[in-house]
Amino acid sequence: MVALNAGLCRYEIRSLRVLADPEPTPNASPYEGRSQQPLLNWQGKPRRALNRQAAGGLVPDPNGKPVQVCIGVDGKAFEAKLIEGFQPQPRGGQAS
């Protein structure tokens, strides 16, 4: 909804980074079960498994990239847009 209606949000610029810490278990597999992926990365070094509990999380970091973050949504406007989206649309080009 926000991708199509950016005005629904209240924004702030925040410096963030994405967590990509290695798995704390040294023998962790980078893949679930059997995989066709090579166990070496593009540099010829062993792949590291990501910490599944934290991987991909966003955390504040003063040295991170400044990004625009939606910190609040206009609930009434969101609801109105949602209801509008479910309204039947007339089909063009058909005779009545």
C-alpha positions as CSV (number, residue, x, y, z in Angstrom):
1,M,0.0,0.0,0.0
2,V,2.8,2.4,0.9
3,A,4.7,1.6,-2.3
4,L,1.7,2.9,-4.3
5,N,0.7,5.7,-1.9
6,A,3.9,7.1,-0.3
7,G,1.8,10.0,1.3
8,L,0.3,7.6,3.8
9,C,3.5,7.6,5.8
10,R,5.3,9.9,8.1
11,Y,9.0,9.6,7.4
12,E,12.3,10.1,9.2
13,I,15.9,9.7,7.9
14,R,17.8,7.1,10.0
15,S,21.2,5.6,9.7
16,L,20.9,1.8,9.7
17,R,22.8,-1.3,8.8
18,V,21.7,-4.8,7.9
19,L,22.8,-7.6,10.2
20,A,24.7,-10.3,8.4
21,D,26.6,-11.9,11.3
22,P,27.9,-15.4,10.9
23,E,26.3,-18.3,12.7
24,P,27.7,-18.7,16.2
25,T,28.1,-22.4,15.7
26,P,31.3,-23.0,13.8
27,N,30.1,-26.2,12.0
28,A,26.8,-24.6,10.8
29,S,25.8,-25.3,7.2
30,P,25.1,-22.3,5.1
31,Y,22.1,-24.2,3.5
32,E,19.2,-26.2,4.8
33,G,19.7,-29.8,4.0
34,R,21.4,-30.9,0.8
35,S,22.2,-28.2,-1.7
36,Q,23.6,-27.9,-5.1
37,Q,25.4,-24.7,-4.1
38,P,29.2,-25.0,-3.8
39,L,30.6,-24.8,-0.3
40,L,33.2,-22.3,-1.5
41,N,32.3,-18.6,-2.3
42,W,33.5,-16.7,-5.3
43,Q,36.8,-16.0,-3.6
44,G,37.4,-19.7,-3.1
45,K,36.9,-19.4,0.7
46,P,34.4,-21.5,2.7
47,R,30.9,-20.0,2.8
48,R,29.7,-18.9,6.2
49,A,26.2,-19.6,7.5
50,L,24.3,-16.5,8.6
51,N,22.9,-16.3,12.1
52,R,19.3,-17.3,11.3
53,Q,17.8,-15.4,14.3
54,A,19.4,-12.1,13.3
55,A,20.2,-12.2,9.6
56,G,18.5,-9.4,7.6
57,G,17.6,-7.4,10.7
58,L,18.0,-3.6,10.6
59,V,19.7,-1.9,13.5
60,P,20.6,1.7,14.2
61,D,24.3,2.5,13.3
62,P,25.8,6.0,13.2
63,N,28.1,4.8,10.4
64,G,25.2,3.0,8.6
65,K,23.6,4.2,5.4
66,P,21.0,7.0,5.9
67,V,17.6,5.8,4.6
68,Q,14.1,7.1,4.7
69,V,12.0,5.1,7.2
70,C,8.2,5.1,7.5
71,I,7.6,5.6,11.2
72,G,3.9,6.1,11.2
73,V,0.9,5.6,8.9
74,D,-2.3,7.7,8.5
75,G,-4.7,4.9,9.5
76,K,-7.9,6.5,8.2
77,A,-6.3,7.3,4.8
78,F,-4.9,3.7,4.7
79,E,-8.3,2.3,5.4
80,A,-10.0,4.5,2.7
81,K,-7.4,3.4,0.1
82,L,-7.9,-0.2,1.0
83,I,-11.6,0.0,0.7
84,E,-11.3,1.9,-2.6
85,G,-9.0,-0.9,-3.9
86,F,-11.8,-3.5,-3.2
87,Q,-14.4,-1.6,-5.1
88,P,-15.6,-3.2,-8.4
89,Q,-14.1,-1.5,-11.4
90,P,-16.2,-1.1,-14.6
91,R,-14.9,-3.3,-17.4
92,G,-14.0,-1.2,-20.4
93,G,-15.1,-2.1,-23.9
94,Q,-18.1,-4.3,-23.0
95,A,-21.6,-3.5,-24.2
96,S,-24.2,-3.4,-21.5
